[in-house]
Amino acid sequence: MDRLTPGVHTLLGHPKRAILRLSLPMMAAMLVQSLYNVVDAVWVSGLGSEALAAVGLFFPFMMGMMALATGLGVGGSSAVSRRIGARDKAGAERAALLTLALGVLGSSVFLLGVPLASPLFAVFGATGTTAQGAAAYAQILFGGAVILFFANLCTAVLRGEGDAHRAMYAMILGSLLNVGLDPLFIYTFGLGVAGAAWATLASLFASALLLSYWLFLRPRTYLRLSPAKLRWDRALVREILGVGIPASLAQLSMSLAMLAVNGILLRVGGERSVAVFATGWRVVTLGTIPMNGMATGVTAVTAAAFGAREGEKLRTAYLYAVRLGATIQMGIAALVAASAPLLALLFTYAPGSQALRPDLVAFLRWMCLFLPTVPLGMLTSAMFNGVKMGGRALLLTVLRTVVLQVLGGWGLGLALGLGERGVWWGIIAANVFMAALGFAWGARTVVGLSAQFTGDSPE
């Protein structure tokens, strides 16, 4: 009989304990990654506004790459957890290997961006130093896309087998290494904007090496991966992509929604309104990091329960996570509301931006209203991903972001003439409404699955 690692014991054990033990390490790792992103921007800003613009031009493409890698990781992680829950170790290993193989194949598409980078940014209107910097930055990261995908998918495999601590160590290693390598490559080696890209790629490569050692060489992980075990399985590929593609599209829909909201704000309040929204939304996004970490735990635990056909465990894990998440987010909302003046000061200390401070304080305090409802929607989507209902997770996200946020912002801000405050209220209303609707759908789903697993007919 295969020896169960502590991570697998956690995954298959008490659902409340599993949620905590799998979520907390990922919360810590994602917090470190977010702080790294801020530090990275600080190092690049030392090169001037053209360097920041160059990195900013590549940002949508980086978001696209991360969305695809993250989405595929969600699909692979949930497939691994379901098979571990069903006590099918060989199937879990096939799911892990196929996820990594799909990542390598998918990332190869971005190699086309290496020769096309310069003309691509020229189409966007970039010229001179900005265009050169953006092209150099893009060529390095497009060329190293396979490393980015591989590192992200390896951490997803570890999460799938319940080993959140090793996933956390690898993510933190990459983030801290990047912080240290940025000034070395940018300034010491004199590589400028390209140096920032090389630092990112080098840190990802170090994480990938560590993850490869754990998954393919070190015998302490539950899954024993070897390229020789890789077998094409059409049904399993469909299962991975059936969750992974909707998860990727959900990530991309958020970016599209923000572009649309920016367009509405430009019409109702000009660039000043966009500056307030962009800055404030960055803080709001930081406030949801704990739920991003918890979502990875919810997907793994509910997937294992689904694979084991343990309806009560599935229901307990989901409802406990939502209650705990709402409690955490209420605390974060209170903290943001109380510290809004200080947070606004951090972004408006320069004389040219001080005029934004009152509106930024108001924005942060208004947005606190929907933070406690975030777990109802986000963790419901995570549960849907765990039980092979990725289409439902995508539908919830698209309705919230692309449809209701945009329509609400347009209706209150433009149609009713309430200005930028109306756009904010539209965003709040969309998030609160879809969170409530999502939770009602999620609760009904787990009740139905529980009845199905016990042989009863769901309502």
Secondary structure, 3 states (H helix, E strand, C coil): CCCCCHHHHHHHCCHHHHHHHHHHHHHHHHHHHHHHHHHHHHHHHCCCHHHHHHHHHHHHHHHHHHHHHHHHHHHHHHHHHHHHHCCCHHHHHHHHHHHHHHHHHHHHHHHHHHHHHHHHHHHCCCCHHHHHHHHHHHHHHHHCHHHHHHHHHHHHHHHHCCCHHHHHHHHHHHHHHHHHHHHHHHHHCCCCHHHHHHHHHHHHHHHHHHHHHHHHHCCCCCCCCCHHHCCCCHHHHHHHHHHHHHHHHHHHHHHHHHHHHHHHHHHHHHHHHHHHHHHHHHHHHHHCHHHHHHHHHHHHHHHHHHHHCCHHHHHHHHHHHHHHHHHHHHHHHHHHHHHHHHHHHHHCCCHHHHHHHHHHHHHHHHHCCCHHHHHHHHHHHHHHHHCCCHHHHHHHHHHHHHHHHHHHHHHHHHHCCCHHHHHHHHHHHHHHHHHHHHHHHHHHHHHHHHHHHCCCCCC
